[in-house]
Amino acid sequence: MTDRISRENLLALLETGTGQLVEALPADGFAVEHIRGARDVPGQVSAEPADQVAPDRAATVVVYCSGPYRNRSTIAAAAFARLGHADVRLHAGGKQDWADAGLTFDAGRATTGAGRPA
């Protein structure tokens, strides 16, 4: 089972620079906006992209998608856990929660699931 992480705890985690934030949405959406520090895994999570995005399987991995009523982040989080990542968390509120709190997004090129420029 994947634990949920609140926006407040996610902000604290991002401040420490530990762990990896992963967006589970199509690459074109990532290019438009994403939470600062996030990497994208736009397709199905498999061993290669997971290792490229979050190579340290002992580190915290936080997965999010567009909002609480979507399941891409839940599916991706389960895949990271299945692939042996020890601490996988789900930011269920996703981009919607982030925007509702007035927090900003970064924009930039999307990467492929293997972490290479598209």
C-alpha positions, 0 to 999 in steps of 0.5 A: 500500500502507498501512503499519502502525503499532504501538501504541507509535508510535500513542501517540507520534503521538497525543501530538504531536497530529499526524495524524488517528485514524479508527475504521472501525466502525458509529456505535453502537460509536463512541458506546460506546467509541473511542480518544481523539481518533478520528473515525468513518467508519462507512460506506464512505469517500468523498470527502466524509466523508474530507475532513470527517474528515481535510481535510489530505491531507498529514497522517497518517491512522491507521485502526483497527477492532475487531481484527486479524482484521477488515477494515473498517480495511484497506478504509477505509485503502485508500479514504483512500489512493485519495482522495489522502491521502499518509500512511495507516497501519493500526493492525491490532490495533485496539480489541483491541490497545488494550484488551489493553495496558490503555489506556482508551477514550472514550465519546461521541456518534457522528458521521455519515461527514460528521463531523456529529452523528448 
